[in-house]
Amino acid sequence: MAKHEDIIACRRCDTCGVRTDVKSDDEEVCVLQCSICMQEYPFYKSPMEERIMRADNPKDRSNPEYDTIIIGGGPAGLSAGIYAMRAAMKTVLIEKGAPGGQMAINKGVENYPGFIDINGFDLSDKFLDHAKAYGLEILREEAVAIEPGTQFHSVRLANGETLDSHTVILSPGGVSRTLGVPGEIENLGRGVSYCATCDGFFFGGKPVAVVGGGDTAIEEAIYLSKISSEVHLIHRRDRFSAGRILQQRLAMEPKITVEMNTFVTSIVSNGNGVDSIVTRDAEGVERRLHVEGIFIFIGFAPNRKLVPAGVEMNRNGYVITDEKCESAIPGIFAIGDLRQKYANQIVVAASDGCIAALAAARKVELKKSGLNEPY
């Protein structure tokens, strides 16, 4: 028999990563069994330790306190909150930062239906006000882990608290990819930026560089050409991946110099901020280019650290879902920038939130009725 100090109170399946359920339980031994691979995990306990554990955690674990937990307060998460509340689900949205996500830092949004041109912060406020009008509970905390279960799922918070729910909607957004070159991190906020519409104002009449070849890079280069004295658009490939219309607009901007097949190898500071960058072309020729700002748009990485084992992802870390935004684990949904899809736009993220909330509401309704949802 195991010593008391070696006793464990619960565990996850080593094979699947799914939280196990109790198969048998008596005063001396408890056997957990994974609901997916059926592997068993016996462990010993003492009645006294069990009483202490129950006294420390008086919450009834047989029924979760929420119908759905939404993690992330960007356009996808807030949209999910609106639709979850309209479906009369007991809902909480967990967001450690300011609501709005990447949407809030966009100076101008021109492609959200109903608004020809609106500040991203103002659009975020409208999403938030709409959700609050339905009484959505918003918890300013950090979610650190999701523990899937067969009866309900659990979300662990940084403050040590655990929340249980029938369904979880993951909407953690993502972060901009970095170049990983010397001087990039050191000069962040002092000439290095990942948002031209946020920081372009500070470079009026100054030379800048833009790195990237997609839609965002070209859009931001065109935007900066209206502000800065000159713009150097640097792309590592021999062709752009941006849309044809944007490329046509780019060709009409005399203040933008395009440099293809070129890499940025370092960012140089004069002590007060960015003073120049060093580039290398396909033939290995290096040159130093005087710029006072560098704007980097080389892609976006989803925040996948909360994605539990058992959820399928593609090679880039995006969660693969069905048409309801549901992952491979029933009751766990992925929306917004975390989900694999054709386009990442605010309107698409809001659509994801709507779909996931409606699907979660249907799942909760069937579960409470004692019925199983057909697949």
SVG drawing of the C-alpha trace seen along z (x, -y; Angstrom):
<svg xmlns="http://www.w3.org/2000/svg" viewBox="-35 -65 63 67">
<polyline fill="none" stroke="black" stroke-width="0.4" points="0.0,0.0 1.2,-3.5 2.5,-5.8 0.2,-8.7 2.7,-11.3 2.6,-9.5 -1.1,-9.7 -2.6,-11.5 -6.1,-12.9 -6.8,-13.0 -4.9,-12.6 -5.2,-12.8 -4.7,-9.9 -1.1,-9.6 -2.1,-8.5 -4.9,-10.9 -4.5,-13.8 -8.2,-13.6 -9.3,-13.9 -10.3,-10.5 -13.6,-9.5 -14.0,-7.3 -14.6,-3.7 -14.7,-2.3 -14.2,-3.8 -13.9,-2.5 -12.3,-3.5 -8.8,-2.3 -8.5,-2.5 -10.0,-4.5 -9.7,-3.4 -9.9,-6.0 -10.6,-5.1 -10.0,-7.1 -13.2,-7.5 -11.3,-7.4 -8.6,-4.7 -10.1,-2.9 -6.8,-2.8 -7.2,-2.4 -5.3,-4.3 -5.6,-2.9 -4.4,-4.8 -4.6,-4.5 -6.1,-7.0 -7.1,-7.4 -10.5,-8.3 -9.1,-11.2 -7.4,-12.7 -10.6,-12.4 -12.5,-14.2 -9.9,-17.0 -10.1,-17.3 -13.9,-17.6 -13.8,-20.1 -11.4,-22.3 -13.5,-22.1 -17.2,-22.2 -18.4,-23.0 -20.7,-20.4 -18.7,-18.8 -21.6,-16.8 -23.1,-19.8 -21.0,-22.6 -21.8,-26.2 -21.8,-27.4 -23.4,-26.3 -20.5,-27.8 -17.2,-29.5 -15.8,-31.8 -12.0,-32.5 -11.0,-35.6 -12.7,-39.0 -11.9,-39.8 -14.6,-40.1 -15.1,-36.3 -15.4,-36.0 -17.7,-39.0 -19.9,-37.8 -20.1,-34.4 -21.1,-36.2 -23.9,-38.0 -25.4,-34.9 -24.9,-32.8 -26.8,-35.3 -29.5,-35.4 -29.8,-31.7 -30.3,-32.1 -27.2,-30.2 -25.4,-30.8 -22.2,-32.3 -18.9,-33.8 -16.3,-35.5 -12.7,-35.3 -10.4,-38.0 -7.1,-39.0 -6.6,-42.2 -8.8,-44.9 -11.8,-43.6 -11.5,-43.9 -8.2,-42.1 -6.5,-42.9 -9.6,-44.8 -9.1,-47.4 -5.6,-48.5 -6.8,-49.1 -7.0,-52.8 -9.4,-52.4 -11.7,-49.5 -13.2,-49.9 -14.5,-46.4 -16.9,-45.6 -20.5,-45.7 -22.5,-48.7 -19.4,-50.9 -17.7,-52.6 -14.9,-53.7 -14.7,-53.2 -11.9,-53.3 -11.1,-49.8 -11.4,-50.9 -14.8,-52.3 -16.0,-49.1 -14.7,-47.1 -16.7,-49.3 -19.8,-48.7 -19.2,-44.9 -18.7,-45.2 -21.7,-47.4 -23.9,-45.0 -22.7,-42.0 -23.1,-43.9 -26.7,-44.9 -27.6,-41.2 -25.9,-40.9 -22.9,-39.0 -20.6,-38.2 -17.0,-39.3 -14.2,-38.0 -10.9,-39.9 -8.7,-36.9 -6.2,-34.7 -7.1,-31.2 -4.1,-28.9 -5.4,-25.5 -8.4,-23.6 -9.1,-20.1 -11.6,-18.2 -14.0,-15.7 -16.8,-13.4 -19.5,-15.1 -18.2,-18.6 -15.0,-20.6 -13.0,-22.6 -11.0,-25.9 -8.2,-26.6 -7.5,-30.3 -4.2,-31.9 -5.7,-32.8 -6.1,-29.1 -9.8,-28.9 -11.4,-26.3 -14.6,-26.9 -16.7,-24.1 -18.9,-24.2 -20.8,-22.0 -19.0,-23.7 -15.9,-25.9 -15.5,-28.3 -11.8,-29.1 -11.1,-32.6 -7.6,-33.6 -6.6,-35.3 -3.0,-35.4 0.2,-37.4 2.3,-38.9 5.3,-36.9 8.7,-38.4 11.8,-38.5 14.0,-37.2 16.9,-39.4 19.3,-41.4 17.8,-44.7 14.1,-43.8 13.1,-43.1 15.4,-45.8 13.8,-48.5 10.2,-47.5 8.3,-50.7 11.3,-52.7 11.0,-52.3 10.0,-48.7 6.3,-48.2 3.7,-45.6 0.9,-48.1 1.3,-51.0 -2.1,-52.4 -1.2,-52.5 2.2,-54.0 2.5,-55.5 1.7,-59.0 5.1,-59.1 6.9,-58.8 5.5,-61.7 8.1,-63.0 10.6,-60.2 11.9,-57.3 10.5,-53.9 10.7,-50.2 7.9,-47.7 8.7,-44.0 6.3,-41.5 4.5,-40.6 0.9,-39.9 -2.2,-42.0 -1.5,-43.6 2.1,-44.5 1.0,-46.3 -2.0,-48.0 0.2,-49.3 3.0,-50.4 0.4,-52.4 -0.9,-53.9 2.6,-54.9 3.4,-56.5 0.8,-59.1 2.7,-60.0 6.4,-59.2 9.0,-60.8 9.8,-57.4 8.8,-53.8 11.0,-50.8 8.9,-47.6 11.1,-44.6 10.0,-41.1 12.0,-37.9 10.4,-36.3 10.3,-37.2 6.5,-37.8 3.8,-39.1 1.1,-37.0 -1.2,-40.1 -4.3,-40.5 -4.0,-42.0 -5.9,-45.2 -3.5,-46.0 -0.5,-45.3 -1.9,-47.7 -2.4,-50.4 1.2,-49.7 2.6,-50.3 0.9,-53.8 2.7,-55.0 5.9,-56.9 7.1,-57.1 7.3,-53.3 10.5,-51.5 10.1,-47.7 13.0,-45.4 12.3,-41.8 14.4,-38.7 15.7,-40.7 16.1,-39.9 16.5,-42.1 19.4,-40.8 19.6,-43.3 18.0,-46.5 20.5,-49.2 19.8,-51.8 21.5,-55.1 20.7,-54.9 17.4,-56.7 15.7,-54.4 16.0,-52.8 18.5,-54.5 18.9,-52.0 18.5,-48.4 20.9,-45.9 19.6,-43.9 20.9,-41.1 19.8,-40.2 19.6,-36.9 23.2,-37.3 24.5,-37.8 25.1,-41.5 24.5,-43.5 23.7,-47.1 22.8,-49.5 19.6,-51.5 18.7,-54.6 15.2,-54.3 13.8,-55.6 11.0,-53.0 10.5,-49.4 7.0,-47.9 6.9,-44.1 4.0,-42.1 5.3,-38.6 2.4,-36.6 0.3,-35.8 0.6,-32.9 -2.5,-31.6 -2.4,-31.6 -2.6,-27.8 -1.2,-27.3 -4.6,-26.6 -5.6,-24.0 -5.8,-20.7 -4.4,-17.4 -6.8,-15.6 -7.7,-18.6 -6.5,-18.3 -4.4,-21.2 -2.7,-21.8 1.0,-22.2 0.7,-26.0 -1.1,-25.5 -4.6,-26.4 -7.4,-24.2 -9.3,-22.1 -13.0,-22.2 -16.2,-21.1 -18.8,-23.5 -20.1,-24.3 -16.6,-25.4 -16.4,-22.3 -13.0,-20.6 -12.2,-16.9 -13.3,-17.0 -17.1,-17.3 -18.1,-20.5 -14.8,-22.4 -15.1,-25.0 -12.4,-27.1 -13.2,-30.4 -11.6,-33.5 -7.9,-33.6 -7.4,-30.2 -9.5,-28.3 -8.3,-27.0 -10.2,-28.8 -9.8,-30.6 -9.7,-34.2 -9.0,-36.0 -11.3,-39.0 -13.3,-40.7 -16.6,-39.8 -15.5,-36.2 -14.4,-36.1 -17.8,-37.5 -19.5,-34.8 -17.5,-32.1 -18.7,-33.4 -22.3,-33.3 -22.0,-29.7 -20.1,-28.3 -22.6,-29.9 -25.6,-28.5 -24.0,-25.1 -23.0,-25.1 -26.6,-26.1 -28.0,-23.2 -25.5,-20.8 -26.4,-22.1 -30.1,-21.9 -29.9,-18.3 -27.6,-17.3 -30.0,-18.8 -32.9,-16.9 -31.0,-13.6 -30.6,-13.3 -27.5,-12.9 -26.8,-15.1 -26.7,-13.3 -23.3,-13.4"/>
</svg>
